[in-house]
Amino acid sequence: MSLLPCTMVVEKFPATELSALREDLLQSGLDSRQVAELIRGFLTERGYGVSFDDARTAAASAEVLFGSLQRMQETLEKVAFFM
């Protein structure tokens, strides 16, 4: 009998929230460290954790800034964990 790995499912964030986050990221004029903090804040407010290094990786991702909202969601899912 083999055990299947447990996979975590992050909620699908509303498109309006993802769009608002993207607008904040694009218009803020923040450096990469500050962008990572903004991503961490977004996830933390919704009950998820994220390491600073993973948040920086997400911040540097083109999907977060310029991809579709679905790709942005997928990128956030990769770095988020339940708290």
C-alpha positions as CSV (number, residue, x, y, z in Angstrom):
1,M,0.0,0.0,0.0
2,S,1.5,3.3,-1.0
3,L,0.7,6.6,0.6
4,L,-0.1,9.5,-1.6
5,P,1.6,12.8,-0.7
6,C,-0.7,15.4,0.9
7,T,-1.2,18.4,-1.2
8,M,-2.2,21.8,0.1
9,V,-4.9,23.7,-1.7
10,V,-4.8,27.5,-1.4
11,E,-8.1,29.3,-1.8
12,K,-8.7,31.0,-5.1
13,F,-8.4,34.6,-4.4
14,P,-11.0,36.9,-5.9
15,A,-9.9,38.5,-9.2
16,T,-10.5,41.9,-7.7
17,E,-8.1,41.3,-4.9
18,L,-5.4,40.0,-7.3
19,S,-5.9,43.0,-9.5
20,A,-5.6,45.3,-6.6
21,L,-2.4,43.6,-5.4
22,R,-1.0,43.9,-9.0
23,E,-1.9,47.6,-9.2
24,D,-0.2,48.2,-5.8
25,L,2.9,46.3,-7.0
26,L,3.1,48.2,-10.3
27,Q,2.4,51.7,-9.1
28,S,4.2,51.6,-5.8
29,G,7.7,52.3,-7.0
30,L,8.9,49.8,-4.3
31,D,12.2,47.9,-4.5
32,S,12.2,44.1,-4.5
33,R,12.4,43.8,-0.8
34,Q,9.4,46.0,-0.3
35,V,7.5,44.1,-3.0
36,A,8.2,40.9,-1.2
37,E,6.8,42.4,2.0
38,L,3.7,43.5,0.2
39,I,3.2,40.0,-1.1
40,R,3.7,38.6,2.4
41,G,1.2,41.0,3.8
42,F,-1.4,40.0,1.2
43,L,-1.0,36.3,2.1
44,T,-0.8,36.9,5.8
45,E,-4.0,38.9,5.8
46,R,-5.7,35.9,4.3
47,G,-4.4,33.4,6.8
48,Y,-1.3,32.1,4.9
49,G,2.3,32.3,5.7
50,V,5.2,32.7,3.3
51,S,8.9,32.8,3.9
52,F,10.7,36.0,3.0
53,D,12.9,34.2,0.4
54,D,9.8,32.7,-1.3
55,A,8.1,36.0,-1.3
56,R,11.1,37.6,-3.0
57,T,11.1,34.8,-5.6
58,A,7.4,35.5,-6.2
59,A,8.1,39.2,-6.4
60,A,10.7,38.6,-9.1
61,S,8.3,36.5,-11.1
62,A,7.0,37.9,-14.3
63,E,3.7,36.1,-13.7
64,V,3.0,38.2,-10.6
65,L,3.5,41.5,-12.4
66,F,2.6,40.8,-16.0
67,G,1.0,37.4,-16.4
68,S,-2.7,36.5,-16.3
69,L,-4.5,36.6,-13.0
70,Q,-4.6,32.8,-13.1
71,R,-0.7,32.6,-13.4
72,M,-0.5,35.1,-10.5
73,Q,-2.8,32.9,-8.4
74,E,-0.6,29.9,-9.3
75,T,2.6,31.7,-8.3
76,L,1.1,32.7,-4.9
77,E,-0.1,29.1,-4.4
78,K,3.5,27.9,-4.8
79,V,4.8,30.1,-2.0
80,A,1.9,30.2,0.5
81,F,1.5,27.8,3.4
82,F,-1.2,27.4,6.0
83,M,-0.5,29.0,9.4
